[in-house]
Amino acid sequence: MTAWLRLHAMAFAGTLAKLAATPFATLLNALVIGVALALPAGAYVLLVNLQTAARGVSSDPEFSVFMALDAQKADVADIDKRLRALPDVARVEFRSREAALAEFRRHPSMGDVIAALDRNPLPDAFIVRVARNDGEVLDALAARVRGWPNVEHVQVDSAWVRRVAAAIGVGRASVLILAALLSFALLAVTFNTIRLQMLTQRDEIELAKLLGATNGTIRRPFYYYGALLGLLGGGAALAIVHGALHVLNRSVADLARQYGSDFRLDSLPPQDLASLLAFAALLGLCGAWLSVTRHLREFEPR
């Protein structure tokens, strides 16, 4: 076990030395990987922020329940109790017909119209807020309430919930497709980089085989090279996304202030950042494995 760990430590140290010996080439390779990873990562960050913003506009979807004009106080109390007992209901807010009329009367353009009425035409109403952003839940609850006695009308607008959910779904699919395509590109970059490394070390590899080195011993440094290159590329991607968010937030802050908001684009949480780095390292490792597996059989001692 100690010997195995020592071999890995030597391979890791040797790989770091090779990367440090060619800083310009290492930087360019890391930037190529970083730019490619920054595209889906940046799109994912924007998608998460847009989802948060959409949720903040109305965190709880709602529907309105209008009582019949001849409904009595006991009827209103009964509906109130039944609404609060429904599943997935976060809050029930009652608005009396008197309060609604007073609110209309305060409006400058409605005061004269309300004054000309001989009776209050507005019904008692409930605003029911649902705990989940799910259009199907809204529709199901509204359909259930419509059949209750003394309920004149139920108004529900779940269309925006469905549109937001559909748009976010399209966004997620687009990010996944983009990430998949660029992942293949990164595999190709790593594949060719490792191939070039093997070509420059052809004599060393053939000599090592003559001295009895196993394929595993020869493969190990290239695996570390691919993984470390991917990790550096992941770090470059995070730096690019962070810089882009810093620039964008200046304009976003100006726009948000026009609407009395302090909204800003947030970066990914630490677990997602770690996942991106791990994914980049895994891509580098896979590219190295494919390249070494494909080309090592060509390096036989002459």
Long-range contacts (C-beta under 8 A, 24 or more apart in sequence): 7-217, 7-220, 8-220, 11-220, 11-221, 11-224, 12-224, 14-221, 15-221, 15-224, 15-225, 15-228, 16-228, 18-197, 18-221, 18-225, 19-225, 19-228, 19-229, 19-232, 26-229, 26-232, 29-189, 29-193, 29-229, 29-232, 29-233, 30-229, 30-232, 30-233, 30-235, 30-236, 31-233, 31-236, 32-189, 32-233, 33-186, 33-189, 33-190, 33-229, 33-230, 33-232, 33-233, 33-234, 33-236, 33-237, 33-280, 33-283, 33-284, 34-232, 34-233, 34-234, 34-235, 34-236, 34-237, 34-239, 34-240, 35-236, 35-237, 35-240, 36-182, 36-185, 36-186, 36-189, 36-233, 36-237, 37-182, 37-186, 37-233, 37-234, 37-236, 37-237, 37-276, 37-280, 38-236, 38-237, 38-240, 38-241, 38-244, 39-178, 39-182, 40-175, 40-178, 40-179, 40-182, 41-237, 41-238, 41-241, 41-268, 41-276, 42-240, 42-241, 42-244, 43-171, 43-174, 43-175, 43-178, 44-175, 44-268, 45-241, 45-245, 45-265, 45-267, 45-268, 46-265, 47-168, 47-171, 47-172, 47-175, 48-266, 48-268, 49-265, 49-266, 50-168, 50-171, 51-168, 52-266, 53-263, 54-164, 54-168, 55-133, 56-263, 60-90, 60-91, 60-129, 60-130, 60-131, 61-129, 61-130, 61-132, 61-133, 61-134, 61-135, 61-138, 61-158, 61-161, 62-127, 62-128, 62-129, 62-130, 63-128, 63-130, 63-138, 63-141, 63-142, 63-145, 63-154, 63-155, 63-156, 63-157, 63-158, 64-125, 64-126, 64-127, 64-128, 64-154, 64-155, 64-156, 65-125, 65-126, 65-128, 65-145, 65-151, 65-153, 65-154, 66-123, 66-124, 66-125, 66-151, 66-152, 66-153, 66-154, 66-155, 67-123, 67-124, 67-125, 67-126, 67-150, 67-151, 67-152, 68-123, 68-150, 68-151, 68-152, 69-121, 69-123, 69-152, 71-123, 71-124, 71-150, 75-149, 75-150, 76-124, 76-150, 78-150, 79-126, 79-148, 79-150, 79-151, 80-126, 82-148, 83-126, 83-128, 83-145, 86-128, 86-141, 86-144, 86-145, 88-130, 88-131, 88-132, 88-137, 88-141, 89-128, 89-129, 89-130, 89-131, 89-141, 90-129, 90-130, 90-131, 91-128, 91-129, 92-126, 92-127, 92-128, 92-129, 93-126, 93-127, 93-128, 93-129, 94-124, 94-125, 94-126, 95-124, 95-125, 95-126, 95-127, 96-124, 97-122, 97-123, 97-124, 97-125, 100-125, 123-152, 133-161, 133-164, 133-165, 134-161, 135-159, 135-161, 135-162, 135-165, 183-283, 186-230, 186-233, 186-280, 186-283, 186-284, 186-287, 187-283, 187-286, 187-287, 187-290, 188-287, 189-287, 190-226, 190-229, 190-230, 190-283, 190-284, 190-286, 190-287, 190-288, 190-291, 191-287, 191-288, 191-290, 191-291, 191-294, 192-291, 193-226, 193-229, 193-287, 193-291, 194-222, 194-225, 194-226, 194-287, 194-288, 194-291, 194-292, 195-291, 195-294, 195-295, 197-222, 197-225, 198-222, 198-291, 198-292, 198-295, 198-296, 198-299, 202-299, 205-296, 205-299, 206-299, 206-300, 206-301, 206-302, 207-301, 209-299, 209-300, 209-301, 210-301, 215-296, 218-292, 218-296, 219-292, 219-296, 222-288, 222-291, 222-292, 223-285, 223-288, 223-289, 223-292, 225-288, 226-284, 226-285, 226-286, 226-287, 226-288, 226-289, 226-291, 227-281, 227-282, 227-284, 227-285, 227-288, 228-281, 228-284, 229-284, 230-280, 230-281, 230-282, 230-283, 230-284, 230-285, 230-287, 231-277, 231-280, 231-281, 231-284, 233-280, 233-284, 234-276, 234-277, 234-278, 234-279, 234-280, 234-281, 235-277, 237-276, 237-280, 238-273, 238-276, 238-277, 241-267, 241-268, 242-267
